[in-house]
Amino acid sequence: MSKSPFPVAQLQKDYQRLRRSLAQIGYISQGSVVDRSKLRPPRSGYQWTRKLKGKTITVALSQSEFDALAQAIANERKLNQAIRQMEQISRRILFTNRPQSGQRKPLHQKVLDLI
């Protein structure tokens, strides 16, 4: 693989920033929530939907439950995005700092999921 466009020190700083951001994430939950009053035609109430063992589960919610779950779902998406970024940075650092094996061709950035 060719040299990283970022110095390793900068990559390590980015990784540490992401680690710290994980500590700030609150409650997490999978799924999605719907304010049914915004559907066409409008309906009453709120609902939470998620997959469980290959089946879709739907739960009716109060407004406070809807608000809390909406935040938890947003937090889970932030968590997943941070983890994906941490994986990319980790691979970049791991393959930049190690000598290449003479038995394989240099790894392309697409193989390492960096682009």
Steps between C-alpha positions, in 0.01 A plus 500: 500500500622849430581740779205641691404855398474580873789469743452221753499752786196673349325167451565412865356836610189437289467153653526640855241768417260228385568296817412801714183562298381147579500584870257787433235286328195438716253215479487307172232300321448335165198559283304800386222714641206656319277790596184363343331843496735600217395212275253539214224448600583612854463250780534532874792397715863405468666168424839332523596229253798266502608157381521216750610154384403583142153628593382860512380608843288814537423664833259786571663786691407801708645834395767490772599146399510615136731791588732280708519224238555750218807629688622145577470403132690813395768412759530148360554638150774733632657202678501289184648784295775558758585129505522488118736799506709339775529181294622694196754696704617179669559327166681803364731512804553122508590469134700824483733416790571137412743374238329349197516129445706415194251228412214726398448806292446828686148533641273746325300748707175347373601160642553663840162683471672838520328653199 
